[in-house]
Amino acid sequence: MWEITLKCNLACGHCGSRAGDARVDELSTAEALDLVHQLADIGIREVTLIGGEAFLRRDWLQIAQEITDCGMRCTMTTGGYGVTPVLAERMKRAGIETVSVSVDGLRQTHDRLRGRKGSWDFCLRTIEVLRDVGIYVGTNSQLNRWSAPEFPELYRVLRDAGFKAWQVQLTVPMGNAADDQALLLQPCELLDLYPMLGYLAERGVDEGVRVLAGNNIGYFGPYERRLRGQENMNEYSFWRGCQAGLQTLGIEADGAIKGCPSLPTRRYTGGNIRDRTLRDIVTETPELTFNETAGTKDATSHLWGFCKSCEFATLCRGGCNWTAHVFFDRRGNNPYCHHRALTRAARGERERVRQIEPATGLPFDNGVFELLVEDREAPWGADDPTRFEMDAIQWPAEWLLEDPGLPARLADERERSVAYYAARAAAPAPPAP
């Protein structure tokens, strides 16, 4: 994932990189093209161009063409504001194969999150102009308190627009999102979120829409295989740990190299291609190699809190490191975990997070949160007046006509999952071998 510029024409309230202006010292064209060759040399097979907004960089199609000419697949993620038919044709000629367009709710919510009125309508037009030139278009959406209630209606809109792939990801407190705690879902609210997501994923199998789990979705709850396996569910359809530095790289516009594009810059930058070769950074720096202990006895040494004692610790390794770090300024204890929320609920508990240190105001920054463990039925905290609940979910009217009991059935699924966890915890331990 290559951020080729931080310049952006939107002002997203959830933007982790605080995009807007270009970085002070972004790579020159010559430096960028040299980096393309270094990527090919170490065996990279796909490069996704991101920003900011990638097409605001003057030479971006030259970079895309070089990626294609070097035998790598070139894709792109965009906010979709400003893609014209002429630009779409040029993208196709440069070899861009797939574009993921960010759609973060229905019209009003999307425009509010994206900080620009009309951005919803423009991104839908972008989808059409890209399809018209033969570029495959997918979509991605952020899950937060503004967007989550609209997800069934958003699914219907995207399905009717012909989408076949929809990736969903939880908004976390990085960058601009660190400045607005009320936007974030609380860990205990995952109990109401996942029955809805599981239903959408199941419906998607029947209707030809792949609902794809992002890196901070799921973790060993009752919908894990449905969210990660889709129509190809099998015994290996589950989260298998952070892949930063193993299967992914993140590149910032000034040449900084991270194992994942979302990881905080200050803590996880292994080096800069202006100072070292890409191969050296990827293979020799601890910031890029910290996941190489996967599958060994040291794989869980960084875990703490709930994750340290979790039965899935060896497989999971604390879930998404980005998510854990931006909450607590260290990785290894991930509050956004469905298995964890169910375990707490089975004990009559819930978890909430509360910010105790603000973010710095720099790209990819984070503040610090404290974790509160409370009685599950306690009054909601006055420090967090908003709340996401299953009753707030907006279901398409035709779905409710087909299945009037749908909301009640999903609420029952939630409670049956909690009861299953409670019964399992109360069962006697198996005899020692």
Phi, psi and chi 1 to 4 in degrees:
 res  aa     phi    psi   chi1   chi2   chi3   chi4
   1 MET       -  116.4  -62.4  -75.9  -73.6      -
   2 TRP  -117.4  109.4 -174.1   -5.8      -      -
   3 GLU   -77.7  102.3  169.9 -149.6  -76.5      -
   4 ILE   -87.5  -14.6   57.3  173.6      -      -
   5 THR  -157.4  152.6 -177.4      -      -      -
   6 LEU   -96.4   -1.4 -156.9   58.8      -      -
   7 LYS   -67.0  137.5 -172.0  175.1 -177.8 -179.6
   8 CYS  -147.5  150.9 -167.0      -      -      -
   9 ASN  -104.1    9.9   53.9   12.6      -      -
  10 LEU  -121.3  173.3  -63.8  172.4      -      -
  11 ALA  -138.1   68.4      -      -      -      -
  12 CYS   -71.2  132.6  -59.5      -      -      -
  13 GLY   -70.0  -13.5      -      -      -      -
  14 HIS  -112.5   13.6   56.3  -65.3      -      -
  15 CYS   -71.7  116.1 -179.9      -      -      -
  16 GLY   -69.1  -26.6      -      -      -      -
  17 SER   -95.1    1.0   62.5      -      -      -
  18 ARG    50.4   45.2  -59.9 -174.2 -174.1  -89.4
  19 ALA   -64.4  156.9      -      -      -      -
  20 GLY   166.5  -69.8      -      -      -      -
  21 ASP   -94.3  151.7  -64.0  -34.6      -      -
  22 ALA   -63.7  152.2      -      -      -      -
  23 ARG   -63.3  157.8  -69.2 -175.4 -173.6  -89.3
  24 VAL   -62.5  -38.3  173.0      -      -      -
  25 ASP  -133.4   60.7 -164.9   15.3      -      -
  26 GLU   -69.6  153.7  -63.9 -172.7  -11.4      -
  27 LEU   -57.5  141.7  -63.6  177.5      -      -
  28 SER   -72.3  169.1   67.8      -      -      -
  29 THR   -58.4  -45.5  -60.2      -      -      -
  30 ALA   -61.8  -42.3      -      -      -      -
  31 GLU   -65.7  -40.4  -71.4  171.7  -36.1      -
  32 ALA   -64.9  -43.3      -      -      -      -
  33 LEU   -67.3  -36.0  -63.2 -179.8      -      -
  34 ASP   -63.6  -39.3  177.8   71.8      -      -
  35 LEU   -64.7  -36.5  179.4   52.4      -      -
  36 VAL   -55.5  -45.5  171.2      -      -      -
  37 HIS   -67.4  -35.0  -71.5  -92.4      -      -
  38 GLN   -67.0  -36.7  -68.6 -168.8   56.6      -
  39 LEU   -62.5  -45.8  -71.7  165.1      -      -
  40 ALA   -63.4  -37.8      -      -      -      -
  41 ASP   -64.8  -33.1 -178.8   60.1      -      -
  42 ILE   -91.0    2.3   66.8  169.1      -      -
  43 GLY    98.6   15.0      -      -      -      -
  44 ILE   -63.6  137.0  -62.9  -63.4      -      -
  45 ARG  -107.7  -21.6  -67.6  179.8  -68.7 -179.8
  46 GLU  -143.4  136.3  178.3  175.6  -22.6      -
  47 VAL  -123.3  121.8  179.8      -      -      -
  48 THR  -102.8  120.3  -58.9      -      -      -
  49 LEU   -85.8  127.8  -59.4  178.8      -      -
  50 ILE  -134.0 -179.4   60.8  173.7      -      -
  51 GLY  -136.3 -148.0      -      -      -      -
  52 GLY    28.1 -140.9      -      -      -      -
  53 GLU  -123.4  112.3 -175.9   56.1   80.0      -
  54 ALA   -57.2  -38.1      -      -      -      -
  55 PHE   -74.8   -1.4   64.3   75.3      -      -
  56 LEU   -83.2   -8.1  -64.5  179.8      -      -
  57 ARG   -84.1  130.3  179.9  176.1  165.4  124.7
  58 ARG   -56.6  -41.8  177.6 -176.2   52.4   79.8
  59 ASP  -100.7   23.1   57.1   -2.9      -      -
  60 TRP   -66.1  -34.2   82.1  -73.1      -      -
  61 LEU   -73.8  -26.7  -73.0  173.6      -      -
  62 GLN   -66.2  -40.5 -174.0  179.2   -6.9      -
  63 ILE   -65.0  -44.2  -64.2  169.8      -      -
  64 ALA   -60.6  -42.7      -      -      -      -
  65 GLN   -64.1  -38.3 -175.9   68.3   64.3      -
  66 GLU   -66.8  -39.1 -164.8   74.1   10.4      -
  67 ILE   -58.7  -46.4  -68.7  167.5      -      -
  68 THR   -63.4  -45.3  -58.8      -      -      -
  69 ASP   -64.7  -25.4  -68.9  -13.8      -      -
  70 CYS   -87.0    8.2  -74.9      -      -      -
  71 GLY    85.3   11.7      -      -      -      -
  72 MET  -100.6  153.0  -65.2  176.7  -73.2      -
  73 ARG   -80.3  129.8 -174.0  168.1 -177.5  -99.6
  74 CYS  -107.9  122.9 -173.6      -      -      -
  75 THR  -128.0 -178.8   61.8      -      -      -
  76 MET  -155.1  146.8  177.8 -174.1 -179.6      -
  77 THR  -119.3  133.7  -63.1      -      -      -
  78 THR  -142.9  154.1  176.5      -      -      -
  79 GLY   -79.2  -13.2      -      -      -      -
  80 GLY    78.7    7.0      -      -      -      -
  81 TYR   -93.3  102.9 -168.4   88.8      -      -
  82 GLY   117.0    4.3      -      -      -      -
  83 VAL   -82.9  116.7  177.0      -      -      -
  84 THR   -99.9  165.7   64.2      -      -      -
  85 PRO   -57.0  -37.6  -28.3   36.7      -      -
  86 VAL   -65.0  -44.7  171.4      -      -      -
  87 LEU   -64.2  -39.6 -178.9   58.1      -      -
  88 ALA   -60.3  -41.3      -      -      -      -
  89 GLU   -61.6  -42.3  -72.9  -79.3    3.8      -
  90 ARG   -66.4  -37.8  -65.4  174.6   64.3 -160.3
  91 MET   -61.4  -44.3  -69.0  164.3   63.0      -
  92 LYS   -61.8  -43.2  178.7   67.8  174.1  178.8
  93 ARG   -66.3  -29.6  -72.0 -161.6  -59.2  -90.6
  94 ALA   -78.3   -6.1      -      -      -      -
  95 GLY    97.0    9.1      -      -      -      -
  96 ILE   -68.8  118.7  -64.4  174.9      -      -
  97 GLU   -91.8  -40.0  -61.9 -178.3   21.1      -
  98 THR  -136.5  140.6  -60.9      -      -      -
  99 VAL  -128.4  130.6  174.5      -      -      -
 100 SER  -103.1  121.9 -179.6      -      -      -
 101 VAL  -101.3  130.4  179.3      -      -      -
 102 SER   -81.3  122.0  -59.9      -      -      -
 103 VAL  -127.6  108.9 -176.0      -      -      -
 104 ASP  -110.0   44.8  -70.3  -39.8      -      -
 105 GLY   129.6 -178.1      -      -      -      -
 106 LEU   -72.8  177.3  -58.4  177.8      -      -
 107 ARG   -50.1  -53.9  179.0 -178.2  -77.7  105.9
 108 GLN   -65.1  -43.2 -176.4  176.2   -8.9      -
 109 THR   -68.2  -43.7  -63.2      -      -      -
 110 HIS   -58.7  -49.1  176.2   93.5      -      -
 111 ASP   -63.0  -36.7  -74.5   -0.7      -      -
 112 ARG   -66.5  -45.8 -179.9 -175.3  178.0 -168.0
 113 LEU   -66.7  -38.1  -82.2  168.2      -      -
 114 ARG   -83.2   -8.0  -67.5  -87.0  154.9 -176.0
 115 GLY    70.8   21.0      -      -      -      -
 116 ARG  -152.0  116.8 -172.5  151.7 -166.8  168.1
 117 LYS   -64.2  136.2 -170.3  174.3 -178.5  179.2
 118 GLY    92.3   -5.5      -      -      -      -
 119 SER   -67.6  -31.7   58.5      -      -      -
 120 TRP   -62.2  -50.3  156.6  -90.8      -      -
 121 ASP   -63.7  -38.3  -66.5  -46.4      -      -
 122 PHE   -68.7  -39.5 -150.3  123.6      -      -
 123 CYS   -68.1  -31.7   81.6      -      -      -
 124 LEU   -68.4  -35.9  -67.2 -175.5      -      -
 125 ARG   -67.0  -38.5  -71.8 -161.0  -62.7  -86.7
 126 THR   -57.6  -42.7  -69.2      -      -      -
 127 ILE   -56.1  -44.2  -69.3  162.0      -      -
 128 GLU   -68.5  -42.7  -67.7  -53.1  -47.4      -
 129 VAL   -68.1  -32.5  -60.0      -      -      -
 130 LEU   -68.5  -42.1  -69.0  171.6      -      -
 131 ARG   -63.2  -37.1  -75.5  179.7  174.6  158.0
 132 ASP   -61.4  -28.8  -73.4  -14.0      -      -
 133 VAL   -96.0    2.0  -59.3      -      -      -
 134 GLY    92.9   18.1      -      -      -      -
 135 ILE   -91.1  130.6  -66.7  175.4      -      -
 136 TYR   -70.7  132.8  179.6   84.8      -      -
 137 VAL  -119.5  125.5 -174.5      -      -      -
 138 GLY  -113.1 -177.1      -      -      -      -
 139 THR  -143.7  157.7 -173.3      -      -      -
 140 ASN  -138.4  149.4   62.8   86.5      -      -
 141 SER  -141.6  146.6  -60.6      -      -      -
 142 GLN   -93.1  135.4  -69.8  -87.4  -33.6      -
 143 LEU  -100.1  118.4  -89.5  163.3      -      -
 144 ASN  -152.1 -174.4   48.5   59.0      -      -
 145 ARG   -67.0  -26.7  -78.7  178.3  169.6  171.2
 146 TRP   -75.5  -41.6  -66.0   -1.8      -      -
 147 SER   -92.9  -30.3   64.5      -      -      -
 148 ALA   -55.8  -43.6      -      -      -      -
 149 PRO   -61.1  -23.5  -23.4   34.7      -      -
 150 GLU   -91.5   -1.4  -59.4  177.7   -9.0      -
 151 PHE   -60.7  -39.9 -104.3   55.1      -      -
 152 PRO   -61.5  -43.2  -26.7   37.1      -      -
 153 GLU   -65.5  -37.7  -74.4  -77.4    8.2      -
 154 LEU   -65.9  -40.9 -178.4   58.4      -      -
 155 TYR   -55.4  -46.5  167.0   94.9      -      -
 156 ARG   -61.9  -43.3 -178.1 -175.4   58.8   80.3
 157 VAL   -62.1  -45.2  168.8      -      -      -
 158 LEU   -68.8  -39.2  -63.7  175.8      -      -
 159 ARG   -60.4  -47.3  178.8 -156.2   63.6 -168.5
 160 ASP   -67.4  -23.3  -67.5  -11.1      -      -
 161 ALA   -81.2   -2.2      -      -      -      -
 162 GLY    92.8   13.6      -      -      -      -
 163 PHE   -71.5  142.0  -81.0  101.7      -      -
 164 LYS  -112.2  -12.3  -56.9  -58.8 -179.7 -174.6
 165 ALA  -140.9  129.0      -      -      -      -
 166 TRP  -137.6  109.4 -179.1   30.3      -      -
 167 GLN   -94.1  134.7 -175.2 -178.7   64.7      -
 168 VAL  -119.3  145.7  -61.4      -      -      -
 169 GLN  -146.5  143.2 -173.4   93.0  -52.4      -
 170 LEU   -79.2  133.2  -69.5  162.7      -      -
 171 THR   -68.1  133.5  -60.4      -      -      -
 172 VAL  -124.9  162.7  -58.1      -      -      -
 173 PRO   -79.2   69.3   30.0  -36.6      -      -
 174 MET  -120.3  146.5  169.8  179.6  -89.1      -
 175 GLY    57.9 -132.0      -      -      -      -
 176 ASN   -60.0  -34.5  -69.5  -18.1      -      -
 177 ALA   -67.1  -21.9      -      -      -      -
 178 ALA   -71.6  -14.0      -      -      -      -
 179 ASP   -93.0    0.1  -58.7  -23.4      -      -
 180 ASP  -142.5   82.0 -175.7    9.2      -      -
 181 GLN   -61.5  -30.0 -180.0  175.9  -30.5      -
 182 ALA   -64.1  -18.3      -      -      -      -
 183 LEU   -73.8  -27.4  177.3   65.7      -      -
 184 LEU   -83.4  139.9  -53.6  171.3      -      -
 185 LEU   -69.5  142.6  -71.9  162.8      -      -
 186 GLN   -82.8  150.3  -72.2  -72.9   -3.3      -
 187 PRO   -53.0  -39.5  -28.5   35.3      -      -
 188 CYS   -69.1  -20.9   56.9      -      -      -
 189 GLU   -73.6  -12.4  -67.0  172.2  -27.8      -
 190 LEU   -60.9  -26.3  -59.2 -178.7      -      -
 191 LEU   -60.5  -34.8  -64.5  175.0      -      -
 192 ASP   -86.9  -23.7  -74.7    5.6      -      -
 193 LEU   -76.1  -45.3  179.1   76.1      -      -
 194 TYR   -70.8  -33.8  -83.2  105.7      -      -
 195 PRO   -58.1  -37.8  -27.7   36.8      -      -
 196 MET   -64.6  -48.0  174.6 -171.2   74.0      -
 197 LEU   -63.0  -40.5  -75.5 -174.5      -      -
 198 GLY   -61.0  -40.4      -      -      -      -
 199 TYR   -64.1  -44.4  174.8   81.9      -      -
 200 LEU   -63.4  -39.2  -65.0  179.4      -      -
 201 ALA   -64.3  -41.5      -      -      -      -
 202 GLU   -66.8  -43.2 -174.8  174.1   38.1      -
 203 ARG   -63.2  -37.6 -169.7  176.4 -175.0  107.4
 204 GLY   -61.3  -34.5      -      -      -      -
 205 VAL   -60.0  -41.5  171.0      -      -      -
 206 ASP   -74.2  -27.6  -64.5  -28.1      -      -
 207 GLU  -108.2    8.7  -63.1 -179.8  -14.5      -
 208 GLY    77.3   25.3      -      -      -      -
 209 VAL  -117.3  116.8 -179.6      -      -      -
 210 ARG   -85.0  112.4  -63.8 -175.4   66.1 -154.2
 211 VAL   -89.6  108.7 -179.4      -      -      -
 212 LEU   -99.9  128.8  -53.9  171.1      -      -
 213 ALA   -80.2  123.6      -      -      -      -
 214 GLY   -71.0  178.0      -      -      -      -
 215 ASN   -67.7  -19.6  -70.0  -24.5      -      -
 216 ASN  -109.5   24.3   64.4    6.8      -      -
 217 ILE  -103.3  134.1  -67.3  -71.5      -      -
 218 GLY    95.7 -126.8      -      -      -      -
 219 TYR    85.3   83.5  -48.3  140.5      -      -
 220 PHE    65.5   19.5  -57.3   96.6      -      -
 221 GLY   -87.9 -174.4      -      -      -      -
 222 PRO   -69.0  -12.2   21.6  -32.1      -      -
 223 TYR  -108.0    8.5  -53.1  104.1      -      -
 224 GLU   -58.0  -50.4  178.3   72.9    7.3      -
 225 ARG   -69.6  -33.5  -75.3 -162.7  167.6   95.6
 226 ARG   -65.0  -39.1 -167.7 -178.7  -56.6  175.8
 227 LEU   -78.4  -31.4  -71.4  167.2      -      -
 228 ARG  -101.6  -16.4  -73.8 -151.6  151.2   75.4
 229 GLY  -105.1  -27.1      -      -      -      -
 230 GLN    52.7 -133.1  -62.3  -69.0  -61.2      -
 231 GLU   -74.3   -9.9   68.3  -85.2   13.5      -
 232 ASN  -108.1   35.1  -60.8  -45.3      -      -
 233 MET   -57.8  133.8  -77.1 -167.8  -66.5      -
 234 ASN  -151.3 -175.5   59.0   61.1      -      -
 235 GLU   -66.9  -14.3   59.9 -176.9  -43.7      -
 236 TYR  -101.8    9.6  -61.2  108.0      -      -
 237 SER   -83.9   74.6  -60.6      -      -      -
 238 PHE  -154.6  162.9   56.8   82.8      -      -
 239 TRP   -62.2  132.6  168.1  -99.8      -      -
 240 ARG  -124.5   31.6  -78.1  174.8  -83.5  176.9
 241 GLY    97.2  157.6      -      -      -      -
 242 CYS   -58.4  135.0  172.7      -      -      -
 243 GLN  -106.7   12.9  -63.0  -59.8  -52.9      -
 244 ALA   -58.8  125.8      -      -      -      -
 245 GLY    80.5  -11.7      -      -      -      -
 246 LEU   -98.8  -53.4  -61.4  177.6      -      -
 247 GLN  -119.6   -6.1  -66.2 -173.2   11.9      -
 248 THR  -134.0  155.5   64.7      -      -      -
 249 LEU  -135.4  151.0  -70.7  178.0      -      -
 250 GLY  -121.5  131.4      -      -      -      -
 251 ILE  -120.0  129.3  -54.8  170.7      -      -
 252 GLU   -94.9  161.1  -64.5 -173.8   -4.7      -
 253 ALA   -64.9  -18.5      -      -      -      -
 254 ASP   -96.5    8.6   59.6    0.4      -      -
 255 GLY    97.5    2.3      -      -      -      -
 256 ALA   -70.8  140.4      -      -      -      -
 257 ILE  -117.3  127.9  -54.1  -62.9      -      -
 258 LYS  -127.9  164.6  -56.3 -177.7  -67.4 -171.1
 259 GLY   -75.4  -19.5      -      -      -      -
 260 CYS  -148.8  139.1  166.0      -      -      -
 261 PRO   -64.8  -23.1   24.3  -35.1      -      -
 262 SER   -85.2  -18.6  -60.2      -      -      -
 263 LEU   -63.0  143.9  -71.5  169.1      -      -
 264 PRO   -56.2  133.9  -27.5   36.2      -      -
 265 THR   -61.2  -46.9  -58.8      -      -      -
 266 ARG   -59.8  -40.2  177.0 -179.6   57.0   81.9
 267 ARG   -91.2  -27.7  170.3   61.9 -177.0   80.4
 268 TYR  -118.0   12.5  -66.2   95.8      -      -
 269 THR   -82.0  123.5  -63.6      -      -      -
 270 GLY   -86.1  -22.0      -      -      -      -
 271 GLY   165.0 -178.1      -      -      -      -
 272 ASN  -125.2  138.2 -168.2  -64.6      -      -
 273 ILE   -68.2   -9.5   59.7  107.5      -      -
 274 ARG   -76.6  -18.0  -73.7  172.6  167.0  147.1
 275 ASP  -111.0  -29.4  -54.6  -44.5      -      -
 276 ARG  -142.2  160.0  -57.3  179.8   66.3  175.1
 277 THR   -72.7  155.5   66.6      -      -      -
 278 LEU   -60.5  -40.7 -179.0   63.2      -      -
 279 ARG   -59.8  -43.8 -177.3  178.1  -65.2  -84.3
 280 ASP   -62.8  -44.8  -76.6  -11.1      -      -
 281 ILE   -62.0  -44.7  -64.4  169.8      -      -
 282 VAL   -68.6  -36.3  168.3      -      -      -
 283 THR   -97.9  -17.2   59.3      -      -      -
 284 GLU  -121.0  -12.7  -64.2 -178.3    5.7      -
 285 THR   -96.5  139.0   61.1      -      -      -
 286 PRO   -62.7  -27.5   18.8  -30.2      -      -
 287 GLU   -67.9  -22.5  -67.0   85.2   -3.4      -
 288 LEU  -102.9  -12.4  -87.4  -68.7      -      -
 289 THR  -115.4    8.5   58.0      -      -      -
 290 PHE   -65.5  -18.4   64.0   83.9      -      -
 291 ASN   -90.1    0.9  -86.2  -33.6      -      -
 292 GLU   -70.7   -8.5  -71.9 -174.6   -6.2      -
 293 THR   -82.2   -1.9   58.7      -      -      -
 294 ALA   -53.2  130.0      -      -      -      -
 295 GLY    88.8    0.5      -      -      -      -
 296 THR  -113.6  174.1   73.7      -      -      -
 297 LYS   -67.7  -17.1   62.2 -178.1  177.4   60.1
 298 ASP   -90.0   -0.6  -63.0  -37.0      -      -
 299 ALA   -65.1  -22.5      -      -      -      -
 300 THR  -111.0   11.4   59.7      -      -      -
 301 SER   -65.6  -20.9   60.4      -      -      -
 302 HIS   -87.9   -7.7   65.2  -69.2      -      -
 303 LEU   -74.1  150.9  -60.8 -176.9      -      -
 304 TRP  -152.6  171.6   57.4  -78.0      -      -
 305 GLY    60.7 -144.9      -      -      -      -
 306 PHE   -57.3  -41.9 -177.4   96.9      -      -
 307 CYS   -62.5  -30.5  -71.2      -      -      -
 308 LYS   -63.0  -36.1 -174.0  174.8 -178.1   62.9
 309 SER   -99.6    4.0   59.3      -      -      -
 310 CYS   -68.8  142.7  178.4      -      -      -
 311 GLU   -66.7  -19.5   63.1 -167.7  -77.0      -
 312 PHE  -100.6   14.7  -61.5  111.0      -      -
 313 ALA   -56.9  -43.1      -      -      -      -
 314 THR   -66.0  -38.6  -57.4      -      -      -
 315 LEU   -76.6  -44.5  -75.1  171.1      -      -
 316 CYS   -81.5  -39.0 -177.8      -      -      -
 317 ARG    56.8   34.8  -67.9 -177.8  -79.0  121.7
 318 GLY    86.5   17.1      -      -      -      -
 319 GLY    65.2 -147.0      -      -      -      -
 320 CYS   -75.3  116.0  172.8      -      -      -
 321 ASN   -63.2  -35.5  -75.5  -49.3      -      -
 322 TRP   -57.6  -48.2  160.5   54.0      -      -
 323 THR   -63.1  -47.2  -60.4      -      -      -
 324 ALA   -61.4  -45.1      -      -      -      -
 325 HIS   -64.6  -41.2 -170.5  104.0      -      -
 326 VAL   -74.4  -14.7  -63.8      -      -      -
 327 PHE   -83.8  -44.8  -86.7  108.7      -      -
 328 PHE  -119.2    5.0  -56.0  124.6      -      -
 329 ASP    62.2   25.0 -153.3   34.5      -      -
 330 ARG  -163.9  149.3   59.2 -174.5  -71.0 -156.1
 331 ARG   -86.8  170.1   64.8 -170.0 -177.4  100.4
 332 GLY   109.3   -0.1      -      -      -      -
 333 ASN  -151.4   94.9 -170.3   25.3      -      -
 334 ASN   -98.6  113.3 -171.2  -20.4      -      -
 335 PRO   -75.8  -18.4   30.6  -35.5      -      -
 336 TYR   -91.0   74.4  -85.9  174.4      -      -
 337 CYS  -138.1  124.7  167.8      -      -      -
 338 HIS   -67.4  -42.2 -167.2 -156.4      -      -
 339 HIS   -58.3  -41.3  167.5   72.7      -      -
 340 ARG   -65.7  -45.1  176.4  175.7  179.4  151.6
 341 ALA   -61.7  -39.0      -      -      -      -
 342 LEU   -68.5  -39.9  -75.2  165.9      -      -
 343 THR   -62.5  -44.1  -59.6      -      -      -
 344 ARG   -62.4  -45.9  -71.9  -68.3 -168.8 -168.3
 345 ALA   -62.3  -37.5      -      -      -      -
 346 ALA   -63.9  -23.8      -      -      -      -
 347 ARG   -90.7    2.7  -61.4  171.9 -176.1  168.6
 348 GLY    78.5   23.9      -      -      -      -
 349 GLU  -120.1  165.8  -59.6  169.3  -15.4      -
 350 ARG  -143.0  157.7   70.7  178.5 -176.7 -144.9
 351 GLU  -116.2  137.8  -73.0 -175.9  -27.9      -
 352 ARG  -129.3  158.2  -70.3 -167.9  -55.4  122.8
 353 VAL  -118.2  148.5  -71.1      -      -      -
 354 ARG  -139.8  131.1  179.8  169.8   60.4 -163.3
 355 GLN   -73.2  133.0 -168.1  170.3   34.8      -
 356 ILE  -119.4  -16.5   55.5  174.8      -      -
 357 GLU  -136.0  132.0  -67.0 -177.9   23.6      -
 358 PRO   -74.9  162.9   29.7  -35.8      -      -
 359 ALA   -75.4  165.2      -      -      -      -
 360 THR   -82.7  -19.7   62.1      -      -      -
 361 GLY    95.3    7.9      -      -      -      -
 362 LEU  -100.9  161.1  -62.7  173.2      -      -
 363 PRO   -56.6  139.9  -26.6   35.5      -      -
 364 PHE    57.6   36.0  -65.9   99.9      -      -
 365 ASP   -95.6  172.2   63.0  -19.9      -      -
 366 ASN  -151.1  156.6   61.5  -87.8      -      -
 367 GLY   -95.9 -153.5      -      -      -      -
 368 VAL  -135.1  137.0  179.7      -      -      -
 369 PHE  -116.7  153.4  -73.6   69.5      -      -
 370 GLU  -104.7  154.0   64.5  176.2  -11.3      -
 371 LEU  -103.7  127.1 -173.2   67.1      -      -
 372 LEU  -109.1  126.8  -52.1  173.8      -      -
 373 VAL  -107.2  119.0 -179.5      -      -      -
 374 GLU  -127.5  168.0  -53.9  167.5  -31.5      -
 375 ASP   -64.8  136.0 -173.9  -80.3      -      -
 376 ARG   -59.5  -31.8 -171.2 -174.9  177.7 -162.4
 377 GLU   -97.9    6.6  -57.0  -57.6  -32.4      -
 378 ALA   -65.3  152.0      -      -      -      -
 379 PRO   -56.2  146.3  -23.3   33.6      -      -
 380 TRP   -65.8  142.0 -160.6 -110.1      -      -
 381 GLY   -63.2  137.0      -      -      -      -
 382 ALA   -66.8  -19.4      -      -      -      -
 383 ASP   -75.4   -6.7   58.4  -43.1      -      -
 384 ASP  -143.9   78.9 -174.3   20.1      -      -
 385 PRO   -70.2  -25.0   24.2  -33.5      -      -
 386 THR   -88.2  161.2   58.9      -      -      -
 387 ARG  -157.6  139.0 -173.3  173.7 -176.5  178.2
 388 PHE   -95.2  128.7  168.3   74.2      -      -
 389 GLU  -135.5  158.1  -63.0  179.8  -73.3      -
 390 MET   -59.8  -32.2 -162.9  172.9  -76.6      -
 391 ASP   -65.7  -18.2  -71.3  -15.1      -      -
 392 ALA   -85.6   -8.1      -      -      -      -
 393 ILE   -67.9  134.6  -64.2  172.6      -      -
 394 GLN   -97.0  105.3  -58.4  167.9   25.6      -
 395 TRP   -93.8  138.0  -63.2  101.9      -      -
 396 PRO   -55.4  137.4  -26.0   35.7      -      -
 397 ALA   -58.6  -37.7      -      -      -      -
 398 GLU   -68.7  -30.0   62.5  -93.0   32.1      -
 399 TRP   -65.7  -40.7  -66.1    8.5      -      -
 400 LEU   -71.4  -28.8  -65.2  179.7      -      -
 401 LEU   -67.4  -40.3  -74.7  173.5      -      -
 402 GLU   -68.0  -37.6  -62.5  167.4    5.5      -
 403 ASP  -142.7   78.5 -174.6    2.4      -      -
 404 PRO   -60.2  -24.8  -21.1   31.9      -      -
 405 GLY   -88.7    8.8      -      -      -      -
 406 LEU   -57.9  -53.0  172.9   60.0      -      -
 407 PRO   -59.2  -42.8  -24.2   35.5      -      -
 408 ALA   -66.1  -36.3      -      -      -      -
 409 ARG   -66.8  -38.8 -170.8  171.7   68.8 -106.3
 410 LEU   -70.2  -35.5  -65.5 -175.1      -      -
 411 ALA   -64.0  -37.9      -      -      -      -
 412 ASP   -67.3  -38.1 -177.6   60.8      -      -
 413 GLU   -58.4  -43.9  -83.5 -173.2   21.3      -
 414 ARG   -57.3  -48.9  176.1 -164.5   60.3 -156.3
 415 GLU   -71.5  -33.2  -65.3  -51.7  -47.6      -
 416 ARG   -67.5  -34.2  -76.0 -169.0  -69.5  112.8
 417 SER   -64.9  -43.1  -66.0      -      -      -
 418 VAL   -62.5  -43.4  172.7      -      -      -
 419 ALA   -63.8  -38.2      -      -      -      -
 420 TYR   -62.4  -44.1  170.4   80.6      -      -
 421 TYR   -62.9  -40.5  -92.7   65.9      -      -
 422 ALA   -65.0  -41.3      -      -      -      -
 423 ALA   -67.3  -37.7      -      -      -      -
 424 ARG   -67.2  -38.0 -168.0 -179.1   62.9  159.6
 425 ALA   -67.8  -30.7      -      -      -      -
 426 ALA   -83.1  -13.6      -      -      -      -
 427 ALA   -69.2  145.1      -      -      -      -
 428 PRO   -63.6  143.9   20.8  -32.0      -      -
 429 ALA   -65.1  146.1      -      -      -      -
 430 PRO   -66.3  153.2   23.5  -32.8      -      -
 431 PRO   -64.1  148.6   23.1  -33.7      -      -
 432 ALA   -65.3  143.3      -      -      -      -
 433 PRO   -66.2      -   23.0  -32.0      -      -
